[in-house]
């Protein structure tokens, strides 16, 4: 940079956010943390900065990196924050009523945030690559923020898909309430009716009930119930004939 070059005239790729509803003083405190850092390091600092304006500044930084990558065809791994500053915007005047008919002024500040990113020097790039190779050789993992973010999103989506598939299979298993091999409600009712008519339920009926299709009575059960009903009807008729004969004798 030549001597006497103004900050807003510094060469590089820039992105700007205008009329942000934050005071320039608060924005400058966060911008001072990322000035001169590599874009990945600056993004990490903004991610963990506990200031509300840090989220907006992080968006401006991502926009500047995207402009350099798509418009100027510069590798994002070679960029650093060359300049960042906040200019004061228009102030909105409001009034707050106070005692005895007085009023005090409320000033709602605004600011314009500008971030300029440029390609790092050859020496700085060599130093950063050497540090990266040393970290990889020690077993460390150094990835750019965009790649790490894409991997986290892909992992989250895969976990969500697996969880949804598991829930679907679990609900499908509960849809089948009838267990094969167990008597159904219809079979139990038929057995109760046979017991009330003083007819014993034979082993054939029990075996047929165990082998029947869930929800439908088998032919053996129907035949056994019909035979039991016929025997009960015959017993009732014989009892009625015996009662008539006794009445005639009397």
C-alpha positions as CSV (number, residue, x, y, z in Angstrom):
1,X,0.0,0.0,0.0
2,X,1.4,3.3,-1.0
3,X,2.0,6.0,1.6
4,X,-1.0,8.3,2.1
5,X,-3.6,5.9,0.7
6,X,-6.9,6.3,2.5
7,X,-8.5,3.3,4.2
8,X,-11.6,3.4,1.9
9,X,-9.3,3.5,-1.2
10,X,-7.3,0.4,-0.2
11,X,-7.2,-2.1,-3.1
12,X,-9.0,-5.4,-2.7
13,X,-12.4,-7.0,-2.9
14,X,-15.0,-5.4,-0.6
15,X,-18.5,-5.9,0.7
16,X,-20.6,-3.3,2.5
17,X,-23.6,-3.2,4.7
18,X,-25.4,0.1,5.0
19,X,-27.9,1.5,7.5
20,X,-27.3,-1.2,10.1
21,X,-29.3,-0.3,13.3
22,X,-26.2,-0.4,15.5
23,X,-24.0,2.4,16.6
24,X,-20.6,2.7,14.9
25,X,-18.9,2.5,18.3
26,X,-20.2,-1.0,19.0
27,X,-19.4,-2.2,15.5
28,X,-15.8,-0.9,15.7
29,X,-15.2,-2.9,18.9
30,X,-15.8,-6.2,17.0
31,X,-14.1,-5.1,13.8
32,X,-10.9,-4.5,15.8
33,X,-10.8,-8.2,16.6
34,X,-10.6,-9.4,13.0
35,X,-8.5,-6.8,11.3
36,X,-5.4,-8.3,9.6
37,X,-6.5,-12.0,10.2
38,X,-6.9,-14.7,7.7
39,X,-10.6,-15.0,6.6
40,X,-10.9,-18.5,8.3
41,X,-9.5,-17.2,11.6
42,X,-11.7,-14.1,11.4
43,X,-14.8,-16.2,10.8
44,X,-13.9,-18.3,13.8
45,X,-13.5,-15.2,16.0
46,X,-16.8,-13.8,14.9
47,X,-18.6,-17.1,15.5
48,X,-17.7,-17.1,19.1
49,X,-17.9,-13.4,19.8
50,X,-20.7,-12.6,22.3
51,X,-21.9,-9.5,20.6
52,X,-25.1,-9.2,18.5
53,X,-23.4,-7.2,15.8
54,X,-20.9,-10.0,15.3
55,X,-23.5,-12.0,13.4
56,X,-24.0,-9.2,10.9
57,X,-20.3,-8.6,10.5
58,X,-19.8,-12.3,9.8
59,X,-22.3,-12.1,7.0
60,X,-20.5,-9.1,5.5
61,X,-17.2,-11.1,5.7
62,X,-18.8,-14.1,3.9
63,X,-20.0,-11.7,1.2
64,X,-16.6,-10.2,0.7
65,X,-15.0,-13.7,0.4
66,X,-17.7,-14.8,-2.1
67,X,-17.1,-11.6,-4.2
68,X,-13.4,-12.3,-4.3
69,X,-13.9,-15.9,-5.3
70,X,-16.5,-15.4,-8.0
71,X,-15.7,-12.0,-9.4
72,X,-11.9,-11.8,-9.0
73,X,-11.2,-15.6,-9.1
74,X,-9.1,-15.6,-6.0
75,X,-8.7,-18.7,-3.8
76,X,-10.5,-18.1,-0.5
77,X,-7.7,-19.8,1.4
78,X,-5.3,-17.0,0.3
79,X,-7.5,-14.1,1.6
80,X,-7.1,-12.0,4.7
81,X,-9.0,-9.0,6.1
82,X,-7.0,-6.1,4.7
83,X,-9.3,-3.4,6.1
84,X,-12.6,-3.2,8.0
85,X,-14.2,-0.1,9.4
86,X,-17.6,1.3,10.4
87,X,-18.9,4.8,9.4
88,X,-21.6,6.6,11.1
89,X,-25.0,6.6,9.4
90,X,-28.0,8.9,9.9
91,X,-29.4,9.1,13.4
92,X,-33.1,8.7,14.0
93,X,-34.5,11.3,16.5
94,X,-37.2,10.2,18.9
95,X,-38.6,11.8,22.0
96,X,-39.3,10.4,25.5
97,X,-41.9,12.2,27.7
98,X,-40.6,13.2,31.1
99,X,-42.0,14.9,34.2
100,X,-43.6,18.4,34.2
101,X,-44.2,18.5,30.5
102,X,-40.6,18.1,29.5
103,X,-39.1,15.7,26.9
104,X,-35.7,14.1,26.3
105,X,-34.3,13.1,23.0
106,X,-33.7,9.5,22.0
107,X,-31.0,8.9,19.4
108,X,-31.2,5.7,17.4
109,X,-27.8,5.3,15.8
110,X,-27.0,3.6,12.5
111,X,-23.7,2.7,10.7
112,X,-22.3,1.5,7.5
113,X,-19.9,-1.5,7.7
114,X,-17.2,-2.1,5.1
115,X,-14.9,-5.1,4.9
116,X,-12.0,-5.4,2.3
117,X,-10.2,-8.7,1.7
118,X,-7.0,-9.1,-0.3
119,X,-4.6,-11.8,-1.3
120,X,-1.9,-12.5,1.3
121,X,1.8,-12.0,0.5
122,X,3.9,-14.8,-0.8
123,X,5.9,-15.0,2.4
124,X,2.8,-15.1,4.6
125,X,1.3,-17.8,2.4
126,X,4.4,-19.9,2.7
127,X,4.4,-19.5,6.5
128,X,0.7,-20.5,6.7
129,X,1.2,-23.5,4.4
130,X,4.2,-24.6,6.5
131,X,2.1,-24.4,9.7
132,X,-0.7,-26.4,8.0
133,X,1.7,-29.1,6.9
134,X,3.2,-29.3,10.4
135,X,-0.2,-29.6,11.9
136,X,-1.2,-32.4,9.5
137,X,2.1,-34.2,10.2
138,X,1.3,-34.1,13.9
139,X,-2.2,-35.5,13.3
140,X,-4.0,-32.3,13.6
141,X,-6.9,-31.4,11.4
142,X,-7.0,-28.0,9.7
143,X,-9.9,-27.3,7.3
144,X,-11.4,-24.2,5.9
145,X,-14.6,-23.0,7.5
146,X,-16.7,-23.6,4.4
147,X,-15.6,-27.2,4.1
148,X,-16.2,-27.9,7.8
149,X,-19.6,-26.3,7.6
150,X,-20.6,-28.5,4.6
151,X,-19.5,-31.6,6.4
152,X,-21.5,-30.7,9.5
153,X,-24.6,-30.1,7.5
154,X,-24.2,-33.4,5.6
155,X,-23.7,-35.3,8.8
156,X,-26.7,-33.7,10.4
157,X,-28.9,-34.5,7.4
158,X,-27.8,-38.1,7.4
159,X,-28.5,-38.5,11.1
160,X,-32.0,-36.9,10.7
161,X,-32.8,-39.3,7.8
162,X,-31.7,-42.3,9.8
163,X,-33.8,-41.2,12.8
164,X,-36.9,-40.7,10.6
165,X,-36.5,-44.1,9.0
166,X,-36.1,-45.7,12.4
167,X,-39.3,-44.0,13.7
168,X,-41.2,-45.1,10.6
169,X,-40.2,-48.8,11.0
170,X,-41.1,-48.6,14.7
171,X,-44.6,-47.3,13.9
172,X,-45.0,-50.0,11.2
173,X,-44.2,-52.7,13.7
174,X,-47.0,-51.5,16.1
175,X,-49.6,-51.5,13.3
176,X,-49.9,-55.3,13.6
177,X,-51.7,-55.8,16.9
178,X,-52.9,-59.4,16.2
179,X,-50.2,-62.0,17.1
180,X,-50.4,-65.2,15.0
181,X,-51.1,-68.3,17.0
182,X,-53.2,-66.6,19.7
183,X,-57.1,-66.9,19.8
184,X,-59.0,-63.9,18.6
185,X,-61.9,-62.2,20.3
186,X,-64.4,-64.0,18.0
187,X,-62.9,-67.4,19.1
188,X,-63.1,-66.5,22.8
189,X,-66.8,-65.4,22.5
190,X,-67.7,-68.7,20.7
191,X,-65.9,-70.7,23.4
192,X,-67.9,-68.8,26.1
193,X,-71.2,-69.5,24.4
194,X,-70.3,-73.2,24.2
195,X,-69.5,-73.3,27.9
196,X,-72.8,-71.6,28.8
197,X,-74.7,-74.3,26.8
198,X,-73.1,-77.0,29.1
199,X,-71.0,-78.3,26.2
200,X,-67.3,-79.1,26.7
201,X,-64.8,-77.5,24.4
202,X,-62.8,-80.4,22.9
203,X,-59.1,-80.4,22.1
204,X,-59.9,-80.2,18.4
205,X,-61.6,-76.8,18.9
206,X,-58.6,-75.5,20.8
207,X,-56.2,-76.8,18.1
208,X,-58.3,-75.2,15.4
209,X,-58.3,-71.9,17.3
210,X,-54.5,-71.9,17.5
211,X,-54.0,-72.6,13.8
212,X,-56.7,-70.3,12.5
213,X,-56.1,-67.0,10.5
214,X,-56.1,-64.0,12.9
215,X,-59.4,-62.2,12.7
216,X,-61.3,-65.1,10.9
217,X,-62.9,-68.2,12.5
218,X,-61.8,-71.5,10.9
219,X,-64.2,-74.1,9.5
220,X,-63.4,-76.6,12.3
221,X,-64.4,-74.0,14.9
222,X,-67.7,-73.3,13.0
223,X,-68.5,-77.0,12.7
224,X,-67.7,-77.6,16.4
225,X,-69.9,-74.7,17.5
226,X,-72.8,-75.9,15.2
227,X,-72.6,-79.4,16.6
228,X,-72.6,-78.1,20.1
229,X,-75.6,-76.0,19.4
230,X,-77.5,-79.0,17.8
231,X,-76.7,-81.2,20.8
232,X,-77.9,-78.5,23.2
233,X,-81.1,-78.1,21.2
234,X,-81.6,-81.9,21.2
235,X,-81.1,-82.0,25.0
236,X,-83.6,-79.2,25.4
237,X,-86.2,-81.1,23.3
238,X,-85.7,-84.3,25.2
239,X,-86.1,-82.4,28.5
240,X,-89.4,-80.8,27.2
241,X,-90.7,-84.2,26.0
242,X,-90.0,-85.8,29.4
243,X,-91.8,-82.9,31.2
244,X,-94.8,-83.4,28.9
245,X,-94.9,-87.1,29.6
246,X,-94.8,-86.6,33.3
247,X,-97.7,-84.1,33.1
248,X,-99.8,-86.6,31.1
249,X,-99.2,-89.3,33.7
250,X,-100.2,-87.0,36.5
